[in-house]
Amino acid sequence: MKTKRFVMSALALASGAMLAGCGGDGAKSDGGSGASYSPRTYMLVAGSGQLSAGADGATRTLTLKNVESDVLWYEGGQGLAVGKSPVKDYAGSIWRDAYGGVDPNATVQFQLSGGGAMEGVYVALSRPAYDEKTGTMTFQAQLQNDTLDQDAGAALAFDNVTVKVLNNLADDKEVAEYTQYASKAALQPTATAGQYKVVLSQAGADMFLVDNAPGTYSEARPVSYFLPQWSYAYGEAAPTATLFGTTAKGAAKLYAMKLTNPAYDADTDEISYTATLQGSNAGALEAVDDAVLSIAAGRFTRFPIPGKGTAYQAFGQGYNPSQANDTYIYFGSDIARKQAGSLWGKQSYLSQSCGSDCRDDLKTIKDMGINLIRLYDWDTRNDHSQFLDYANSLNIKVVVPLSNWISTQGSVVWNRDVGAYFSSRNFGNKAGTDWHPAIAGVIISNELDFSGYPGNYNTAIGLVARFIEEADKRKFSKSVPVGMPVTFVPRGEPYLEGRNMPGWNQFNRLLTDPRTAKYRDRLMLAPQTYNNENYLLRDAESTGQGWIPATYKQFGVPILFTEIGYSRAKPDYTANYVQRQLKGVLEYQKSHPGQILGVAHFQFDDKVWKQTSNDTDTEGAFGAFHHGDVVRTLQTVKADYDFTNDEAKTFGSLTIDKLVKTSVYDPVVEAYK
């Protein structure tokens, strides 16, 4: 793509809305909370730019060179008011009046110097300054997200820059819009009058899900993840969108439209939609370069659709949960802690390096087509930010747990300890103001409804309520559902035509308990099943209907299978059994995205303390991987840990062993294609 100087001497509008007057007056409005919020979105273009280097959370400098002397702005609503204002006014009086002291969020689209695909960063901007003589504009910027493959902390130099400064808006929506970038965009007429095919060429592989300030949520999600969520997000409604870019002659152009029929061709980097322009056409339709397509957010879910998951707790040889608390390294069976980074990641956070033997399980998980991980244990005294950051960089979502221990303790312990889950070392983002972007959901304990834990399930229901209460107190987003993994067996009274379907009693208790009933729309159902796809989808308990449709009809609450699979030690095990299980549920999810959040195959690896060479132990033969020879042993020392623990007898050694594919590996990968 060529580098060019933009010319904004002409402003074209293809939405039928009236062209509003230029200037900064009218940019200020009352958002209803006593603060001022800008109703306008501003678009700046520049020939080149730089973003200075900076560590996470550091204030950096965004420099725009050869900035056009005017900025384009538009306002949404029933119509689309559009205008332009001088950059010098925008950097001065307009900025002061527009944002009411709340730094606005912005997306910055560019091409890295030296060529390559379109990339972008999501930043909070402050302190604009404009040098009219040199055509240079600077901002102070805090990086919130990016689509970069390289280190985002390094200094960046880029060309063909478009900065979109979002309007500030106080609301309860987590995501305001979805932003896609492309080198070119064209509107091609169709056989239907007023309808066009919008084609984005050389489109970026990633897109932004962004919020208006004062909100801070953002996510860089692959386009291939976003489009399957279309029916979930919008249903039958066509979302509104704006397409911004510059024509071959350098004129800025903005189209307002409604979109349907999204399609993505990863081989050609082409995205297309069917578009209906809003209002009458105010000029000839032209293709645009350096296109920014902004789509209004619809129904939002943190879960990927389809949710292709795995259960993960892949400690190597030498680990046994019954003896885990004897050592610092295995205490609490917490695999997501930084000290286990040589297993889940590509570096050791211990005194000893893992060198070339780092196992990098998360990359293996990514390469298997998995985009969702379910965990089991979590000790808030450990630092988990490294695990979540790495998962997020791979576009893997995580269902994080509160372990069985805290689930059974009661209010005194909960009031003392539950707040720690919301720190930046645990479930919180770097600022501790909201969820870490990798987190999709939270599960409380594991199978406490089992008959061996009398009374514990009822106690844990109280923790569900206490945890959500704490999240609300801290003003964390309400988009993270909470569930309790339960056994897949009938318990208690029946709830369907005289039949007690598996899980129903447990679900009913969770949803109707006075402590949790008020949070019903914040809950998810978390069954753990080994039944086949016919039972799950078509005929459960000879009722003529599948367990999934019957359960959703009964409760109307989305379902996440926190364990699903089959043991290789079972006499009727076949690889096809597991593949049909997973594929069947995921196909159902595509047709009913509001009913299924995802599946977590049980499990990534065999239980190392249960596995046998000939799969004779049913509990040790579920994994896609078998634990092979130990390739490195890392002896840990006191300096490796963040806290002392009187229960642990030794610091212990972390073993890195070779993972060997089992017969269920290929069926999982095939189901997740």
Buried (B, 14 or more C-beta within 10 A) or exposed (E): BEEBEBBBEEBBBBBBBBEBEBBBEBBBBEBEEEBBBBBBBBBBBBBBBBBBEBEEEEEBBBBBBBBBBBBBBBBBEEBBBBBBBBBBBBBBBBBEBBBBEBBBBBBBBBBBBEEEBBBBBBBBBBEBEBEEEEBBBBBBBBBBBBBBEEEBBEEBEBBBBBBBBBBBBBEEBBBBBBBBBBBBBBBEEEEEEEBBBBBBBBBBBBBBBBBBBBBBBBBBBBBBBBBBBBBBBBEEEBBBBBBBBBBEEBBBBBBBBBBBEBEBEEEEBBBBBBBEBBBEEBEEBBBBBBBBBBBBBBEBBBBBBBBBBBBBBBBBBBBBBEEBBBBBBBBBBBBBBBBBBBBBBBBBBBEBEBEEBBBBBBBBBBEBEBBBBBBBBBBBBBBBBBBBBBBBBBBBBBBBBBBBEBBBBEEEEBEEBBBBBBBBBBBBBEEBBBBBBBBBBBBBBBBBBBEEBEEBBEBBBBBBBBBBBBBEEBEBBBBBBBBBBBBBBBBEEEBBEEBBBBBBBBBBBBBEBEBBEEBEEBBBBBBBBBBBBEBBBBEBBEBEBBBBBBBBEBBEBBBBBBBBBBBBBBEEBBBEBBBBBBBBBBBBBEEBBBBBBBBBBBBBBBBBBBBEEEBEBBEBBBBBBBBEEBBBBBEBEEEBBEEEBEEBEEBBBBBBBBBBEBBBBEBBBBBBE
